[in-house]
């Protein structure tokens, strides 16, 4: 629930920034159209960047190289699991 409220607040603050930075008057029909264009462009850019970041995370090699894996340590004879 907290995350939902945080996301709603973020979208609301972004809308206020767009309105104030572009000097838009929401009572004017043309300014509402301009706001809609800026806001949808901002949301589109936000989701595009999220997809790009997700793509980097998915393509990232999370497993270590063979030099640091457990299998290389166990096969080299340096560690024994039966001791203890």
N, C-alpha and C positions, 0 to 999 in steps of 0.2 A: 504494500500500500504506500509506503514511503517513497519507493522508487517512482510509482505512478504520479504522485504529487510533485516530486522533483522534476519529472519530465514535463508535466503540464506547466509548471512554473517556468521552466527553461523556454518552452514555446511561447509563453505569454511575454516574458521579458524580451525575447527576440522580436516579437511583434512590436513591442513598445520602442525598441531600438530602431526598427525600420521606420516606424511612424515619425519618430523624432529626428532621425538623421536625414530623412527625405523631406521633412517639413510637410507632411501630408495631413489633410483635414478629412477625418473620416465621415463628416457630414456631406462632403462633396462626392458625387457619384464617380467622377473621373479619378479622384484620388483613391477611392476604394478600389477601383480597377487597377490602378498603379500599385497599391498596397498588395493586392492579390497576386499580381505578377512578381513583385519582389519576394513576397513570402513563399510562394510556391517554388520560386527559383532557389531560395535559401534552403527549403526542405529537400528539394531535389539534390542540391549540392551536399547537404548533410548526409543523406542516404548513400550517395555515390561514394563519398569519402569513407563511410562505414563499410561499404562493400570492398573498397580497395584495401582497407586495413584488415578486414576479415580474410581477404585473399592472401595477404602477406602472412597472416597467422597460420592459415591452413597449409601454405607451401613451405613454411619454416621447418627446418630439420630439428625436431625436438630431441631426438635420440643422440647420445654422444657417439663420437667416432669409435672405431675398434680399439683404440689405445686405452680407453677408460671404461670399457664394458666389464660386466661381471664375468662373462664367459671367458674373456681373455685372461682375467686374473685366475679363474679356476683351472683353466687348461694349462697355465704356466706352472702350476704346482706351488704357488706362493701362498695360497690360502686353503684351509681345510675346514669344511663345515662340520666334520665329526668331532673335532677337538672341542673341549670346553667343559 
